[in-house]
Each structure stands twice: as C-alpha cells, then as structure tokens.
Amino acid sequence: MSPEDFETAAQFLKERSGLVLTRDKTYLLENRLMPVVRELQLRSVSDLIAVVRGGAPELQTAMVDAMMAKDTGFFGDWKPFVHLRTVVLPNIRVSRGMKARFRILSAGVSTGQEAHSIAMTIRDVSSSFPGWQIEVVGIDISASAIAAASEGVYSQFDVQRGLPIRTLLQYFAKQDDNWVISDNVRSMVKFQPWNLLSNLYPLGRFDAIFCRNVLTYFDLKTKLEVLQKLARLLVDDGVLYLGINETISGVTSNFRAVDPAVGIYASHRADRPASMSLAVKVDL
Ligand SMILES: C[S@@+](CC[C@H](N)C(=O)[O-])C[C@H]1O[C@@H](n2cnc3c(N)ncnc32)[C@H](O)[C@@H]1O
C-alpha cells in the first residue's frame, strides 16, 4: 500500500470513528481490510480505499466495522462487576428508593458480553429490586457486533472465557454447539448501533457507564470529547468504569478517581454536598 493510501485510510478512520492508526500499523490495516476486499471481489486494499474515497457510504461503514478490535469477554477483569454488585447496586437501592428505576450504559459493547455480564450481575440480586425498572443499554459503532450481541448466541470458546460454570448453567441454554442467553437476561438489555463521536443525548441519562477498552484507540482530543459527552449522560452521583489501567488523570476534570487501578471513577458532581457518589461504599 502506498503512503498516500495509508494516509487517506487513516484520516478517514479517525474522522469516522476516532481510531488512530500510525504508519507502523499498515499491516493491521491491510490484514483487517483484506476480508472486505475479497468479499467485494476487488483486487487490493488500495482499490478498496479508492472506492471508499469516492463515496460509497455502505463501503465506508464496512471499512470502519472491519477495522474495529472487538476483543471482549464475560466478566472481563471481573473487579468492576464485583464493585457493581457490592457497592453500586446497594447504594442505588437506597438512593433511588421511591424512583425504583436505574439505567446502565455499556459503551463500546462489542458482541454483548459486557452488557450481558452487567445484566447477570443485576439478576443475581434481583430479589432486592422487586418491581424496579432496570435497563442496560449496549452501544457500539460496529453494526455487525451489535447484530451478534442482539442474537445473544455464544460459542463454547466464548463462554469458557470468564464465565463461571454456575452462571453459565443458570443463564444460558445449550443450542447445538452454542449457548443462548436466557430471556430473563435478554429482556433487560437493549443493543443499538451508535457512534461515540456522534450526539449521545438521545440515549438518555445513566446511573453507571461502562466504557472499557474503547478510549485507548483515540487520541487525547477525541478521548476528552468523548469523556465530556459521557459526563453529561451520567447522573450527578453516577459512576464510570474504564478499562483496568486506562488512566484519565490529567485528561479531564469531569471525573474523580475512586479506584483508578481498577478503572472506577465518579462524576465530579458527586462532590457536591447534596449528592454522595454511587461509587463509594457507605454503611447503609
Ligand atoms: C476492545 S472492544 C471492548 C469491548 C468491551 N467494552 C470490553 O472491554 O470487553 C472495543 C469496542 O469499541 C468499539 N468502538 C470503537 N470506536 C467506537 C466509537 N467511536 N463508537 C462506538 N464504539 C466504538 C469497537 O467497535 C469495539 O467493539
């Protein structure tokens, strides 16, 4: 691929998705785009870039989708899920009380394992929330990942990564060689294709946001813009989960670190005297 083709593709991907590619990632660009090239029966990645440069919205979407790293797993880095169960959910039960409603966003949800893990964590303590309206929303720029997440069908390999056997048997049913998520988990989760660079307001507000292993692909400016948008979606006492070791200190003052080693942050508005952060353990 010529340096000009690389620059065109890298600039397009950054504008569209925030993904930053440096020249040493040329091999990655070629590897990920080759399946699209084959499917369209083009001759080379350069041909694909030429077509995309000329417009072709569907191919542009396919190119962005193909470039996304979608690695994920159930209960990935498990500590945030323990924090959700032992700190955030008990706090929500007390602080929301009469409202009996809460919402959690999984931003960059990939093929759905993270949102389903959140929903299973809530299901496990659902007897504490009788009659509550609970919603987990999973969004991702990749339409193919969102389609897979909505199906809720996982391979043996997928469920072997991070899912305790008890949880597997409790919330999944075997279907041929695969495992299908149960209806009582599925009904809590809504998946939608959505770009974090676009307007996020229509998603509504959330009590907790998971945005793990997504910001890492962005440059500092994009990271800051996305964090500002997420801060506006979060309620005053809300909690933000980032990936382990994804530090945002020095990037934004919208969040305050609660346990940065595990990626737990609180909305800075939780510092106001009237609101105590959901992220902080209190004796209830
Ligand atoms: C490495 S996966 C992380 C999945 C999950 N959050 C986890 O930690 O297990 C990153 C996901 O972020 C998504 N993504 C990247 N840029 C995005 C954007 N601008 N808007 C929405 N999703 C994006 C990718 O499509 C991919 O599915």
Ligand as a Chemical Component Dictionary entry (heavy atoms), coordinates in Angstrom:
data_LIG
# 
_chem_comp.id                   LIG 
_chem_comp.type                 NON-POLYMER 
_chem_comp.pdbx_formal_charge   0 
_chem_comp.three_letter_code    LIG 
# 
loop_
_chem_comp_atom.comp_id 
_chem_comp_atom.atom_id 
_chem_comp_atom.alt_atom_id 
_chem_comp_atom.type_symbol 
_chem_comp_atom.charge 
_chem_comp_atom.model_Cartn_x 
_chem_comp_atom.model_Cartn_y 
_chem_comp_atom.model_Cartn_z 
_chem_comp_atom.pdbx_ordinal 
LIG C1  C1  C 0  -11.842 -3.841 22.577 1  
LIG S1  S1  S 1  -13.575 -3.699 22.400 2  
LIG C2  C2  C 0  -14.071 -3.518 24.094 3  
LIG C3  C3  C 0  -15.326 -4.301 24.394 4  
LIG C4  C4  C 0  -15.794 -4.214 25.862 5  
LIG N1  N1  N 0  -16.038 -2.851 26.264 6  
LIG C5  C5  C 0  -14.798 -4.870 26.790 7  
LIG O1  O1  O 0  -13.996 -4.173 27.419 8  
LIG O2  O2  O -1 -14.816 -6.102 26.890 9  
LIG C6  C6  C 0  -13.738 -2.026 21.782 10 
LIG C7  C7  C 0  -15.105 -1.758 21.148 11 
LIG O3  O3  O 0  -15.266 -0.354 20.995 12 
LIG C8  C8  C 0  -15.961 -0.109 19.789 13 
LIG N2  N2  N 0  -15.730 1.270  19.330 14 
LIG C9  C9  C 0  -14.574 1.799  18.872 15 
LIG N3  N3  N 0  -14.772 3.081  18.481 16 
LIG C10 C10 C 0  -16.076 3.362  18.742 17 
LIG C11 C11 C 0  -16.884 4.518  18.558 18 
LIG N4  N4  N 0  -16.393 5.653  18.008 19 
LIG N5  N5  N 0  -18.176 4.467  18.913 20 
LIG C12 C12 C 0  -18.702 3.322  19.464 21 
LIG N6  N6  N 0  -17.993 2.190  19.637 22 
LIG C13 C13 C 0  -16.685 2.214  19.286 23 
LIG C14 C14 C 0  -15.403 -1.180 18.843 24 
LIG O4  O4  O 0  -16.252 -1.429 17.742 25 
LIG C15 C15 C 0  -15.241 -2.389 19.768 26 
LIG O5  O5  O 0  -16.355 -3.230 19.711 27 
# 
loop_
_chem_comp_bond.comp_id 
_chem_comp_bond.atom_id_1 
_chem_comp_bond.atom_id_2 
_chem_comp_bond.value_order 
_chem_comp_bond.pdbx_ordinal 
LIG C1  S1  SING 1  
LIG S1  C2  SING 2  
LIG S1  C6  SING 3  
LIG C2  C3  SING 4  
LIG C3  C4  SING 5  
LIG C4  N1  SING 6  
LIG C4  C5  SING 7  
LIG C5  O1  DOUB 8  
LIG C5  O2  SING 9  
LIG C6  C7  SING 10 
LIG C7  O3  SING 11 
LIG C7  C15 SING 12 
LIG O3  C8  SING 13 
LIG C8  N2  SING 14 
LIG C8  C14 SING 15 
LIG N2  C9  SING 16 
LIG N2  C13 SING 17 
LIG C9  N3  DOUB 18 
LIG N3  C10 SING 19 
LIG C10 C11 SING 20 
LIG C10 C13 DOUB 21 
LIG C11 N4  SING 22 
LIG C11 N5  DOUB 23 
LIG N5  C12 SING 24 
LIG C12 N6  DOUB 25 
LIG N6  C13 SING 26 
LIG C14 O4  SING 27 
LIG C14 C15 SING 28 
LIG C15 O5  SING 29 
# 
